[in-house]
Amino acid sequence: MVRGKIEIKRIENLTSRQVTFSKRRKGLLKKAHELSVLCDAQVAAIVFSQKGKLYEYASSDMKKMMERCEIHRREYFHAERLQKEQQVQDLKNEITIMVNSIELLQRHCRRLMGEDLDSCSMEELKEITIQIEKSLTIVRSRKAMLNEEEVGKLKAKIAGRRELLNEKTRLPEMEIKLLSFQSEEKPLWMQSRNLESEKNASSSASENMHISNVETDLFIGLPRTRV
């Protein structure tokens, strides 16, 4: 039969608590003894009950094991303290370096602004002058480039407006030409009618010419044979 898991929490019933303490204490000391025998390890276990009663187990002399534990604890904590002190010292050194770097940068900025120049040597003043000239060159180059871009934008804007004005100027002229062209050009139905009239006139003229070529002499009497 499988036993259910026991929830690990404080046992409220006093009798059950004392019984559980007794069983678990005996099991713990038994496991400590088995560990020392099986693994040839030095094992020490100390248990205080709720009333302050001491229960202990040691695979060898308890006093010597406690002294050894104290020495190991001091060495461990001493090494840990030394490591922390070294870390703190490293942080202090890093902070000192950063503070010095910030101070140098601030001093350099003040000198570039024309301040604190009394302590500068001739070489330092020359170096500051060269740096200022380089900075001015870069600033002027950037300013010139921005001015060129702005001028290009203005030219493009002016060209666009000029083209728009030209379009507005050409529009009335195109309207006038269109109106004059429409007034001069005849409609298609009028053109077709003129063509028909011309055809009719030409056909009438050809018929008249044919009729004029035919003899129209009048004879009275019996018809005769014409030679």
Backbone bond lengths (Angstrom), bond angles and torsions (degrees), N, CA, C in turn:
res aa  C-N    CA-C-N  psi(-1)  N-CA   C-N-CA  omega(-1)  CA-C   N-CA-C  phi
1 M - - - 1.465 - - 1.524 109.05 -
2 V 1.328 115.73 128.94 1.455 120.92 -177.10 1.519 109.71 -81.49
3 R 1.311 114.86 129.75 1.457 119.86 178.38 1.522 109.88 -83.20
4 G 1.316 116.21 141.56 1.454 120.30 178.63 1.518 111.64 -76.25
5 K 1.325 114.78 159.37 1.456 119.53 179.17 1.525 110.51 -71.45
6 I 1.344 114.86 138.29 1.458 120.87 179.46 1.525 108.65 -93.28
7 E 1.301 116.85 129.82 1.460 120.53 178.25 1.521 109.14 -72.68
8 I 1.322 115.86 127.46 1.455 120.93 -177.56 1.529 108.55 -83.70
9 K 1.294 115.16 103.15 1.461 122.27 174.84 1.538 108.24 -158.92
10 R 1.303 115.40 169.71 1.467 120.31 -176.84 1.522 109.91 -65.58
11 I 1.339 113.80 132.90 1.468 120.35 178.55 1.527 108.51 -82.66
12 E 1.303 115.62 122.59 1.462 119.74 -175.43 1.530 112.01 -77.22
13 N 1.307 117.51 -35.76 1.462 120.92 -178.99 1.523 109.54 -72.35
14 L 1.331 116.92 125.32 1.460 121.49 -175.08 1.523 111.96 -65.51
15 T 1.332 116.93 -42.83 1.467 119.66 -179.06 1.520 110.78 -64.70
16 S 1.323 115.94 -45.99 1.469 119.56 179.18 1.524 110.57 -62.99
17 R 1.320 116.08 -35.23 1.455 119.32 179.95 1.517 111.40 -66.20
18 Q 1.334 117.42 -43.06 1.472 120.96 179.43 1.524 111.10 -65.74
19 V 1.335 116.90 -40.16 1.461 120.09 179.10 1.524 110.34 -64.75
20 T 1.346 116.60 -44.43 1.469 120.75 179.47 1.526 110.91 -63.63
21 F 1.340 117.52 -39.84 1.468 120.69 178.92 1.521 111.26 -62.29
22 S 1.294 115.63 -42.31 1.464 119.47 -178.76 1.538 110.96 -64.76
23 K 1.315 115.87 -44.98 1.458 119.30 -179.24 1.535 111.04 -66.40
24 R 1.317 116.64 -46.81 1.459 119.72 -176.87 1.536 110.87 -67.97
25 R 1.338 117.56 -35.14 1.470 119.75 179.11 1.517 110.68 -64.77
26 K 1.321 116.56 -45.32 1.465 119.81 178.84 1.528 110.67 -62.52
27 G 1.347 117.01 -40.09 1.462 120.24 178.83 1.521 111.62 -65.40
28 L 1.347 116.93 -39.18 1.458 120.52 -180.00 1.529 111.25 -64.78
29 L 1.339 116.77 -47.42 1.466 119.98 179.99 1.525 110.86 -64.98
30 K 1.334 116.75 -35.55 1.458 120.15 178.03 1.525 110.24 -65.05
31 K 1.341 117.62 -42.25 1.452 121.34 178.98 1.529 111.28 -65.73
32 A 1.331 116.74 -36.00 1.468 120.26 177.59 1.523 110.33 -64.37
33 H 1.329 116.66 -42.24 1.469 120.37 178.39 1.530 110.41 -64.49
34 E 1.337 117.53 -43.87 1.460 120.62 179.39 1.534 110.86 -62.56
35 L 1.340 117.85 -39.38 1.463 121.46 179.05 1.520 111.14 -63.59
36 S 1.343 117.36 -41.42 1.466 120.09 -179.81 1.520 111.80 -67.63
37 V 1.343 116.65 -36.08 1.465 120.06 -178.19 1.525 110.72 -76.47
38 L 1.323 116.76 -48.35 1.459 120.78 -175.18 1.531 112.48 -67.88
39 C 1.309 117.27 -38.51 1.466 121.14 -172.85 1.521 112.43 -108.19
40 D 1.322 118.33 3.45 1.467 121.51 -179.36 1.528 110.63 52.79
41 A 1.320 114.32 46.56 1.464 121.10 -178.55 1.523 109.09 -109.94
42 Q 1.315 114.73 153.05 1.464 120.24 174.77 1.519 107.99 -89.96
43 V 1.321 115.74 116.03 1.457 122.40 -172.84 1.509 108.52 -123.42
44 A 1.326 115.45 136.20 1.460 121.58 174.89 1.516 107.85 -135.41
45 A 1.327 116.70 135.67 1.462 121.77 179.87 1.516 108.05 -133.59
46 I 1.320 115.16 133.73 1.467 122.00 179.42 1.517 107.90 -128.30
47 V 1.330 116.77 128.94 1.453 122.30 -178.59 1.521 108.08 -132.82
48 F 1.333 117.13 130.64 1.459 123.92 173.15 1.523 107.83 -110.54
49 S 1.323 115.78 130.20 1.455 120.28 178.43 1.525 109.42 -76.84
50 Q 1.333 115.58 177.14 1.447 120.72 179.27 1.528 112.02 -62.47
51 K 1.302 116.41 -29.95 1.469 121.01 -179.79 1.528 112.21 -89.22
52 G 1.348 117.45 -0.31 1.448 120.51 177.68 1.513 115.21 94.51
53 K 1.303 119.13 8.80 1.456 121.98 179.62 1.533 109.07 -77.75
54 L 1.348 115.46 137.73 1.457 121.84 -175.99 1.515 111.14 -94.02
55 Y 1.352 114.48 133.89 1.451 121.37 172.13 1.532 105.78 -129.18
56 E 1.338 115.92 131.60 1.449 118.61 -176.17 1.521 111.01 -142.51
57 Y 1.347 114.16 159.94 1.458 121.36 173.76 1.524 106.58 -145.70
58 A 1.303 116.93 140.26 1.465 122.76 177.60 1.517 108.16 -144.96
59 S 1.316 115.15 133.77 1.463 119.60 178.30 1.526 111.85 -74.45
60 S 1.342 116.43 -17.07 1.468 122.03 174.48 1.525 107.41 -142.22
61 D 1.340 117.42 -157.31 1.463 119.93 -177.49 1.538 109.50 -63.77
62 M 1.321 115.78 124.62 1.455 121.20 -177.93 1.519 111.46 -65.11
63 K 1.335 118.07 -39.76 1.460 121.22 -178.30 1.533 111.61 -63.03
64 K 1.361 114.99 -45.28 1.460 118.58 179.31 1.529 110.75 -64.45
65 M 1.314 116.36 -37.44 1.461 119.34 179.47 1.535 111.11 -67.65
66 M 1.361 116.14 -35.28 1.449 119.06 177.66 1.528 111.12 -68.80
67 E 1.336 116.70 -39.20 1.464 119.80 177.23 1.533 110.67 -64.17
68 R 1.311 115.13 -43.05 1.467 118.92 178.08 1.524 111.11 -62.17
69 C 1.305 116.00 -39.86 1.469 120.41 178.72 1.531 110.49 -64.40
70 E 1.343 116.33 -39.14 1.458 119.51 -179.98 1.534 111.00 -66.63
71 I 1.351 115.86 -42.19 1.468 118.94 178.36 1.529 110.43 -61.74
72 H 1.307 115.46 -45.82 1.471 119.38 179.77 1.528 110.98 -62.43
73 R 1.323 115.98 -38.88 1.471 119.45 -179.65 1.520 110.68 -65.54
74 R 1.363 116.17 -42.88 1.463 119.20 179.26 1.530 110.98 -64.12
75 E 1.337 116.39 -42.01 1.465 119.01 179.35 1.524 110.87 -64.48
76 Y 1.314 115.21 -41.85 1.471 118.77 -179.10 1.520 111.02 -63.41
77 F 1.325 115.72 -49.40 1.455 118.88 -178.07 1.523 111.64 -69.75
78 H 1.361 115.71 -31.56 1.449 118.30 177.19 1.535 110.82 -66.24
79 A 1.323 116.24 -43.86 1.466 119.95 177.45 1.522 110.85 -63.95
80 E 1.315 115.74 -39.58 1.468 119.05 178.58 1.530 110.80 -66.05
81 R 1.359 115.44 -39.13 1.459 118.28 178.49 1.517 111.25 -66.88
82 L 1.343 116.54 -40.05 1.466 119.56 177.57 1.529 111.12 -62.88
83 Q 1.315 116.34 -40.01 1.466 119.87 178.82 1.525 111.35 -63.37
84 K 1.342 115.72 -41.57 1.460 119.25 178.78 1.525 111.08 -66.99
85 E 1.348 115.61 -40.13 1.462 119.07 178.37 1.523 110.81 -63.56
86 Q 1.335 116.79 -38.38 1.461 120.11 178.35 1.526 110.81 -65.66
87 Q 1.322 116.13 -40.85 1.465 119.70 177.29 1.520 111.75 -62.68
88 V 1.344 115.80 -41.61 1.466 119.89 178.50 1.528 110.59 -63.80
89 Q 1.345 116.32 -41.86 1.453 120.24 179.57 1.532 111.47 -64.40
90 D 1.330 116.04 -40.21 1.466 119.52 177.13 1.522 111.39 -62.11
91 L 1.337 115.35 -41.01 1.466 118.85 178.19 1.526 111.09 -64.51
92 K 1.326 116.72 -39.94 1.469 120.33 178.35 1.532 110.71 -62.77
93 N 1.330 116.09 -43.31 1.470 119.36 179.11 1.534 110.97 -63.23
94 E 1.327 115.45 -41.65 1.465 118.98 179.30 1.523 111.31 -64.21
95 I 1.340 115.99 -39.53 1.467 119.96 178.46 1.524 110.27 -64.83
96 T 1.345 116.63 -41.27 1.470 120.29 178.98 1.523 111.39 -61.49
97 I 1.345 115.84 -42.38 1.475 119.86 178.90 1.523 110.62 -63.74
98 M 1.327 117.00 -43.16 1.458 120.37 -179.88 1.529 111.42 -65.15
99 V 1.331 117.03 -39.84 1.464 120.49 178.71 1.526 110.56 -63.64
100 N 1.329 116.64 -42.26 1.465 120.11 178.44 1.529 111.28 -64.22
101 S 1.336 115.86 -40.96 1.469 119.02 178.76 1.524 111.19 -63.66
102 I 1.327 116.28 -42.19 1.469 120.24 178.80 1.526 110.61 -63.45
103 E 1.328 116.54 -40.46 1.465 120.00 179.37 1.528 111.14 -64.29
104 L 1.342 116.97 -40.85 1.461 119.99 178.07 1.528 111.70 -64.15
105 L 1.332 115.93 -42.16 1.461 119.60 178.73 1.520 111.54 -64.14
106 Q 1.316 116.47 -41.76 1.463 119.48 178.40 1.528 111.12 -64.19
107 R 1.327 116.85 -40.95 1.457 120.25 178.10 1.532 110.58 -63.33
108 H 1.329 115.52 -41.99 1.471 119.53 179.20 1.527 111.00 -63.35
109 C 1.333 116.63 -42.02 1.468 120.18 178.18 1.524 111.08 -63.29
110 R 1.325 117.42 -41.84 1.464 120.12 178.28 1.532 111.15 -62.40
111 R 1.331 116.43 -39.51 1.466 119.27 179.22 1.524 111.20 -67.04
112 L 1.343 116.31 -37.67 1.463 118.71 176.49 1.520 111.68 -64.95
113 M 1.332 116.37 -28.61 1.463 120.85 177.05 1.524 112.36 -83.53
114 G 1.336 117.25 0.14 1.462 120.55 178.74 1.505 114.24 89.34
115 E 1.333 117.41 18.31 1.461 121.61 -179.49 1.530 109.72 -110.92
116 D 1.332 115.70 157.72 1.474 122.82 177.24 1.528 111.91 53.81
117 L 1.327 116.60 45.05 1.465 120.42 179.98 1.530 113.19 -93.42
118 D 1.334 116.67 -4.56 1.459 119.27 -177.22 1.522 112.62 -64.87
119 S 1.311 116.50 -32.80 1.471 120.37 -177.59 1.523 113.21 -89.26
120 C 1.341 117.62 2.22 1.468 120.64 -177.30 1.528 110.47 -83.77
121 S 1.313 114.87 141.92 1.453 120.56 174.96 1.531 109.21 -86.82
122 M 1.324 116.14 176.30 1.456 120.65 -179.97 1.532 111.33 -63.21
123 E 1.323 116.74 -40.83 1.469 120.82 179.24 1.526 110.72 -63.78
124 E 1.304 116.43 -41.93 1.468 119.81 179.32 1.523 110.74 -65.37
125 L 1.337 116.87 -39.63 1.458 119.47 177.71 1.526 111.63 -64.60
126 K 1.340 117.06 -39.65 1.459 120.32 176.48 1.530 111.14 -61.98
127 E 1.319 115.61 -43.35 1.472 119.63 179.43 1.520 111.14 -63.25
128 I 1.347 116.18 -41.27 1.458 119.62 177.95 1.529 110.46 -63.28
129 T 1.342 116.89 -40.72 1.467 120.51 178.93 1.527 111.40 -62.30
130 I 1.333 116.54 -43.53 1.472 120.30 179.21 1.530 110.62 -62.32
131 Q 1.327 116.94 -42.90 1.457 120.26 -179.93 1.531 111.62 -64.17
132 I 1.342 115.56 -40.24 1.468 119.07 178.89 1.525 110.63 -64.78
133 E 1.351 116.99 -41.88 1.467 119.96 178.79 1.529 111.40 -63.47
134 K 1.326 116.26 -41.03 1.474 118.89 177.11 1.526 110.95 -62.51
135 S 1.330 115.50 -41.88 1.464 119.11 179.77 1.518 110.99 -64.14
136 L 1.358 116.20 -40.94 1.463 119.54 178.13 1.528 111.81 -63.72
137 T 1.325 115.82 -39.17 1.466 119.31 178.01 1.526 111.26 -61.89
138 I 1.311 115.95 -44.26 1.476 119.68 179.43 1.516 110.90 -64.54
139 V 1.347 116.30 -42.72 1.465 119.97 -179.25 1.526 110.72 -64.42
140 R 1.348 116.52 -43.83 1.469 119.43 179.72 1.525 112.16 -65.05
141 S 1.327 116.02 -38.22 1.463 119.28 177.81 1.521 110.90 -63.27
142 R 1.308 115.73 -43.89 1.462 119.55 178.31 1.522 111.66 -64.46
143 K 1.340 116.46 -39.75 1.462 120.60 178.95 1.521 110.69 -64.99
144 A 1.346 116.81 -42.31 1.462 120.11 179.32 1.529 111.11 -63.29
145 M 1.313 116.80 -40.93 1.457 120.04 179.49 1.527 111.01 -63.87
146 L 1.337 116.97 -42.29 1.464 119.95 178.06 1.525 110.91 -64.81
147 N 1.359 116.81 -38.27 1.464 119.53 177.98 1.526 111.36 -64.21
148 E 1.339 116.58 -41.16 1.466 119.65 177.65 1.520 111.48 -62.56
149 E 1.318 116.04 -42.18 1.465 118.68 178.09 1.530 110.89 -62.40
150 E 1.330 116.62 -41.40 1.458 119.86 -179.28 1.527 111.05 -66.81
151 V 1.346 116.50 -40.86 1.467 119.76 177.78 1.527 110.86 -63.57
152 G 1.344 116.50 -41.43 1.465 119.70 177.51 1.521 111.97 -60.46
153 K 1.325 116.22 -40.95 1.467 119.54 178.48 1.524 111.01 -64.80
154 L 1.359 116.25 -41.36 1.462 119.30 179.38 1.526 111.20 -65.11
155 K 1.355 116.89 -42.04 1.464 120.14 178.48 1.526 110.90 -61.00
156 A 1.318 116.34 -44.09 1.466 119.46 179.09 1.526 110.79 -63.04
157 K 1.319 116.29 -38.12 1.461 119.71 179.24 1.522 111.05 -66.95
158 I 1.355 116.54 -43.29 1.465 120.71 179.16 1.530 110.45 -64.26
159 A 1.358 116.72 -42.18 1.465 119.96 178.77 1.524 111.03 -61.65
160 G 1.300 116.90 -39.40 1.458 119.44 178.71 1.516 111.80 -64.53
161 R 1.347 115.93 -43.12 1.463 118.39 178.78 1.534 111.36 -66.11
162 R 1.339 116.59 -38.71 1.456 120.05 178.52 1.524 110.93 -63.25
163 E 1.317 116.63 -41.99 1.469 120.36 178.13 1.523 110.86 -63.67
164 L 1.329 116.00 -37.39 1.466 119.46 178.11 1.524 111.18 -65.90
165 L 1.340 115.72 -41.30 1.468 118.96 177.21 1.527 111.58 -63.77
166 N 1.332 116.71 -40.87 1.466 120.04 177.80 1.528 111.43 -61.62
167 E 1.341 115.23 -41.29 1.467 119.20 177.57 1.521 110.83 -61.88
168 K 1.341 115.96 -42.59 1.470 118.87 179.39 1.526 110.90 -66.71
169 T 1.343 117.29 -33.02 1.465 120.34 178.89 1.532 111.52 -71.98
170 R 1.325 117.31 -39.53 1.465 120.93 -178.91 1.516 112.89 -72.68
171 L 1.303 117.95 -24.02 1.459 120.79 -175.90 1.528 112.67 -63.00
172 P 1.358 120.00 -47.88 1.483 118.13 177.08 1.520 112.91 -61.66
173 E 1.341 118.55 -38.32 1.453 121.13 178.55 1.520 111.24 -61.14
174 M 1.332 116.07 -42.71 1.468 119.18 178.30 1.520 111.09 -64.64
175 E 1.329 117.20 -37.07 1.465 119.61 178.51 1.531 110.55 -64.99
176 I 1.346 116.84 -42.23 1.474 120.26 179.56 1.535 110.35 -62.84
177 K 1.337 117.36 -45.28 1.467 120.67 178.94 1.514 111.25 -61.52
178 L 1.337 116.13 -40.12 1.463 119.41 -179.87 1.511 110.96 -64.62
179 L 1.336 116.81 -41.88 1.461 119.64 179.93 1.531 111.20 -65.28
180 S 1.352 116.30 -42.39 1.460 119.03 179.12 1.524 111.92 -65.44
181 F 1.308 116.85 -37.28 1.466 121.14 178.16 1.513 110.69 -65.92
182 Q 1.337 116.34 -40.59 1.464 119.61 179.02 1.525 111.18 -66.84
183 S 1.344 117.34 -35.13 1.471 119.94 179.54 1.528 111.66 -70.56
184 E 1.321 118.31 -34.11 1.456 121.89 -179.77 1.518 112.55 -79.49
185 E 1.291 118.46 -34.99 1.471 121.98 -175.67 1.522 109.78 -80.59
186 K 1.375 116.66 130.58 1.462 121.66 178.42 1.517 109.68 -82.95
187 P 1.311 115.60 154.64 1.466 118.00 176.89 1.522 111.13 -67.96
188 L 1.274 115.87 162.91 1.465 121.45 -178.29 1.518 112.36 -65.13
189 W 1.324 116.38 -38.23 1.478 117.57 -178.56 1.533 111.91 -66.97
190 M 1.370 114.81 -31.73 1.457 117.37 176.81 1.526 110.28 -71.42
191 Q 1.336 116.17 -39.56 1.454 119.54 178.28 1.534 111.04 -61.81
192 S 1.329 117.90 -42.50 1.469 121.14 179.51 1.527 111.52 -65.11
193 R 1.354 115.17 -37.21 1.467 118.90 179.29 1.529 110.64 -67.15
194 N 1.311 116.79 -39.85 1.459 119.72 177.87 1.526 111.18 -63.14
195 L 1.369 114.43 -40.54 1.454 118.37 178.25 1.527 111.30 -61.77
196 E 1.336 116.97 -42.81 1.462 120.64 178.67 1.533 111.20 -63.28
197 S 1.331 114.84 -39.86 1.465 118.45 179.80 1.516 111.00 -64.21
198 E 1.323 115.34 -41.88 1.453 119.22 179.04 1.525 110.75 -63.29
199 K 1.375 116.41 -42.41 1.462 120.10 177.92 1.537 111.61 -60.56
200 N 1.330 115.10 -45.92 1.467 119.60 -179.85 1.524 110.64 -61.62
201 A 1.337 114.82 -41.79 1.476 118.29 -179.21 1.514 111.10 -63.89
202 S 1.321 116.13 -41.18 1.460 119.50 -179.63 1.525 110.62 -67.32
203 S 1.348 116.75 -40.75 1.467 118.91 179.45 1.535 111.09 -65.58
204 S 1.338 116.39 -38.17 1.487 119.69 178.61 1.515 111.00 -65.20
205 A 1.297 115.09 -38.71 1.466 118.39 179.93 1.517 111.33 -65.70
206 S 1.346 117.12 -40.31 1.465 120.43 179.56 1.518 111.13 -66.64
207 E 1.342 117.47 -37.42 1.464 120.85 178.11 1.528 110.39 -65.50
208 N 1.327 114.86 -42.41 1.471 118.30 179.67 1.523 111.10 -62.03
209 M 1.318 115.41 -39.72 1.452 119.07 178.39 1.530 110.43 -63.88
210 H 1.332 117.86 -40.08 1.470 121.61 179.20 1.523 111.32 -65.45
211 I 1.306 115.55 -42.44 1.466 120.30 -179.14 1.523 110.23 -65.85
212 S 1.340 115.78 -37.97 1.467 118.44 -179.59 1.523 111.75 -66.43
213 N 1.297 119.69 -23.49 1.460 123.46 179.49 1.533 112.53 -81.25
214 V 1.312 118.42 -18.07 1.469 122.09 -178.56 1.538 109.42 -80.90
215 E 1.334 116.52 136.39 1.480 120.77 177.33 1.509 109.79 -73.11
216 T 1.277 116.67 140.18 1.465 122.15 -179.06 1.554 111.36 -127.39
217 D 1.333 114.70 40.26 1.471 117.74 179.65 1.524 110.73 -72.28
218 L 1.331 118.92 146.74 1.465 124.16 -179.10 1.530 107.99 -109.35
219 F 1.342 115.50 124.53 1.464 121.07 177.32 1.516 109.09 -115.92
220 I 1.365 116.90 142.42 1.468 122.19 177.21 1.519 106.80 -111.39
221 G 1.275 116.67 129.25 1.429 121.48 -179.70 1.490 111.60 119.65
222 L 1.347 113.67 -166.04 1.448 118.19 -178.62 1.505 109.65 -69.20
223 P 1.278 115.33 145.88 1.457 117.17 178.28 1.524 111.09 -66.81
224 R 1.294 116.10 145.79 1.441 121.43 179.61 1.505 109.63 -123.63
225 T 1.303 103.61 157.74 1.467 109.42 -178.16 1.501 110.43 -79.19
226 R 1.312 113.44 130.95 1.440 118.50 -177.35 1.512 107.72 -95.76
227 V 1.355 112.35 134.29 1.445 117.94 -179.83 1.499 108.09 -87.64
